[in-house]
Amino acid sequence: MSRNWTWNGGIQLELTFKMKEFADKIRISNLLSLERCTCVITPHN
C-alpha cells in the first residue's frame, strides 16, 4: 500500500516537474515575442 502511494507520488512529482518545465518554456517564448514587439515598436518613438 505504501509502495503504491510512493509510486503514485513519484509519477505526480514527475508530471508536476514536466508541467513546470513546459510552463517555463511558454513563459520564455512569450517574453521573447514580447521583446520582439517592443523592438518593433521602439524605433517609431
C-alpha positions in Angstrom: 0.0 0.0 0.0 2.7 2.5 1.0 4.8 1.4 -2.0 1.9 2.1 -4.3 1.4 5.5 -2.8 5.1 6.4 -3.3 4.9 5.2 -6.9 1.8 7.4 -7.5 3.5 10.3 -5.7 6.6 9.8 -7.8 4.6 10.0 -11.0 2.8 13.1 -9.8 6.1 14.7 -8.9 7.5 13.9 -12.4 4.3 15.3 -14.0 4.5 18.5 -11.9 8.1 18.9 -12.9 7.3 18.4 -16.6 4.4 20.8 -16.4 6.6 23.4 -14.7 9.3 22.9 -17.4 6.6 23.3 -20.1 5.2 26.5 -18.4 8.7 27.9 -18.2 9.2 27.3 -22.0 5.9 29.0 -22.7 6.9 31.9 -20.4 10.3 32.3 -22.1 8.8 32.2 -25.6 6.1 34.7 -24.5 8.9 37.0 -23.2 10.8 36.6 -26.4 7.8 37.5 -28.5 7.1 40.5 -26.2 10.7 41.6 -26.7 10.3 41.3 -30.4 7.1 43.5 -30.2 8.9 46.2 -28.2 11.8 46.1 -30.6 9.4 46.8 -33.5 7.5 49.5 -31.5 10.5 51.4 -30.1 12.0 52.7 -33.5 8.8 54.6 -34.1 9.2 56.6 -30.9 
